[in-house]
Amino acid sequence: MAGEEKYLTRIEWLLLSELARNAGRLLLYGDLLARLWGPEYRDDVQILRTWISRLRYKLGKNPEDPKLIRTVPKMGYIMDQSPD
């Protein structure tokens, strides 16, 4: 609902902030993982998918049809600059 407050965890906030700072640009899985969790997590794509899913659920009306955060298969994520 418009105007509704959303409460994010620290990781959700950091992930959203990173995506927003780079809106319109593809962020590769490995780069996001290294920035948020450290270089030792560079290949742990499943943890990133889990957190993106949680973030989409909180931000979107329909997590099955994401509008704000798009997945580029086998590459990474893009936050749209002007969501619908």
C-alpha positions, 0 to 999 in steps of 0.5 A, a space after each residue: 500500500 502506498 505510504 505504508 511503512 516498511 521495516 527492513 533488516 540490516 542486510 535488506 537495507 544494505 542490499 537496497 542501498 547498493 541497488 539504489 546507488 547503482 539504479 539502472 546498472 547491472 550489478 553482478 552476483 559476485 560483486 554484490 556478494 563481495 560488497 555486502 558479505 565480503 570476498 569469501 562469499 563471492 560464489 554464494 549466489 543462493 544467499 543473495 537470491 534468498 535476500 533479494 526474495 525477502 526484499 522483493 516481498 517487502 517492497 513489491 505488490 507481487 514478488 512473482 512479477 517484480 517491477 523494481 528489482 529485475 533479475 538478469 539470469 546467470 548475471 545479476 540484478 538491476 534496480 529500475 530507475 523509474 518503476 511502474 
